[in-house]
Amino acid sequence: MGFIRHPKDFLSGLLFAGFGTAAIIIAADYPMGTAARMGPGYFPRILGILLIILGAVLILRGLRTVGTPLPSWPLRPTLLTMGGVILFGFIVTHVGLAISTVILIVVTSMASHEFRPKEALISGIGFAALAVGVFVIGLKLQLPIWPVFGQG
C-alpha cells in the first residue's frame, strides 16, 4: 500500500463507499417515486449516492495528502465490546432486560483502561432503569424485565 499516503482517510472512504453501495443495492427493489412523492427507495438511494461521493472524496484525499500510518488495532477493547453486545443478545430473553443491561455495561466498560467496577455497576443499574423505562414501559416491547423461572 505504498501509493496510499493517508491510510485513515483512504480506509474511511472505502467504508463510506461500501455503506453507500450497500444502501443502493438493498433499496434497488423499492419504488423510487419522485421528489414530490417520495417512495420507500428514494431516501436510501439518495443517501447511498451521497455516501459514495463522500467516500470517493476521502479515497482521493487518502491518495493525495500525507498522513500518519495507522496504529495497531486494539484487540482487547474490540473483543470486549463486541462480546458484550453479542452476550446481551443471547441472554436478554432469558435473564431479562434489567440484568442483561447491567452485564452489558460492565463487560463493555472493561474495555477501557480506566475501568472501575463500582462505577460500571452504578452506570449499569442506571442504564438498566432507563432501558426498562424506554423499551418496556414506553414502547411496550415484549421483553421480560427480570428472569422468568420455571419456563423451559
N, C-alpha and C positions, 0 to 999 in steps of 0.2 A: 504494500500500500504506500509506496514511495511518492506517488503522484498526488496523494491526499495530504494536503498541507494543514488542514484544520479538522482533525478526526471528529471532534464533538459536533461541529456544525454538519459535517458530512453524514454522520450516523443519525443525527436528529432529522435531517432532510429525508433520509431513507425511511425513517419511522413515519413521518408525516405523509409522505407519498404512499407508503404502504397502507396506512389507515384510510387515506382518501380513495385509493383504488378499491379497497375492501368495501367502503361505503357505496361506491358506484356499482360494484358487482352485486352487492346484496339488494340494492334498490332497483336493479335492472328490470325486474318483473312488475314493479309497482307503476301505476299510471302517473305520468308526469304532470298533466294538467297545464295550466298557463299561469302567468304571473298574477292575473286577476283571480283565477280559480285554481289554486294550487292543489295538486293531487298528493297522495302519500309519498310519491317518489321524488317530488320537487326538492324538498329541503335536503334529503340525503345526497342527491346528485350535486346540488349547488355546493353543499358543504364539502363533498368529496373533491370537486373541482378546485375549490379554494385551498384545500389541504394539499393537493398535488402541486398547485402553483407555489405555495409556501415551501413545500418540500424541495421543489426544483431550485428555488432561490437559495435555500440553505445548502443544497448539494453543490451548486455553483460556487457559493461563498467558501465552502469547505475545500474546493479545488483551487481557489484563487488566493485566499488570505492565509497567513501563517498563524498557527495556534499551537498550544501546548499538546503534547501527547496525552492520551487517556491514561488515567491512573489504573492500577489493578482493580479488578472487580471485588467489592466487599461481599464475600460469600456468606459469612455468618448472618449479617442483617437481612440479606436477601432470603436465605433459607428460613429464618425465624419468622419473618413477615409472611412469606407465602405459606409456610407451615401453619401459622396461627389462623390464617384465613381458611385454609383447607380443613383444619381441625374444627373450626367453628361450623363450617358447612356440614360436616359429618355428625356433629353432636347436638346441634341446636334442637332438633326434633326429639331427641332422647332425654337430654338433661334440662331442657327449657332455655328460653331466651336469656333470662337473668344470669344464670350460672355460666352459660356458654359465652356471653358477652364479657363477663369478668375474666374468664380464661383467655379469651381473645386479646383483651387489653394487656393482661400480664405477660402472655407469651410474646406478643409483638413489642412490648416495652423492653423485653430482654435483648432486643436487637441493638439498643443504644448502649454506648459505653457509660452513660450517666444513669443506668438503671438503678432504681431504688424500690425494693419490693413493697414497702409500706405505701409509697406514693402511687405505685402502679395499682395496688389493690383498691385504694381510695378512688382513683380515677375510674377503675373498672366498675366499681359499685355505682358511681355517678353516671357513667355511660350506660350501664345496665338499666338504671331507672329511666333514663332518657329514652332508650330503645323501647322499653316496655310502654312508656307513655305515648311515644310516637306511633309505633308499629302495631301494638296490640290494642291499646285503648283508642288512639286517634284514628288510625287507618283500618282498624278492625281485622287485621290479618289473623289467620287461624294458626297461630304459633302458641305452643304451651309456654307459660311463663316459668313454671317450675317443673321438675321431673315428675312424671306420672308413673307410679309404681303399680305393678300387678297387670300391666298390659303387655302382651307379647307380640 
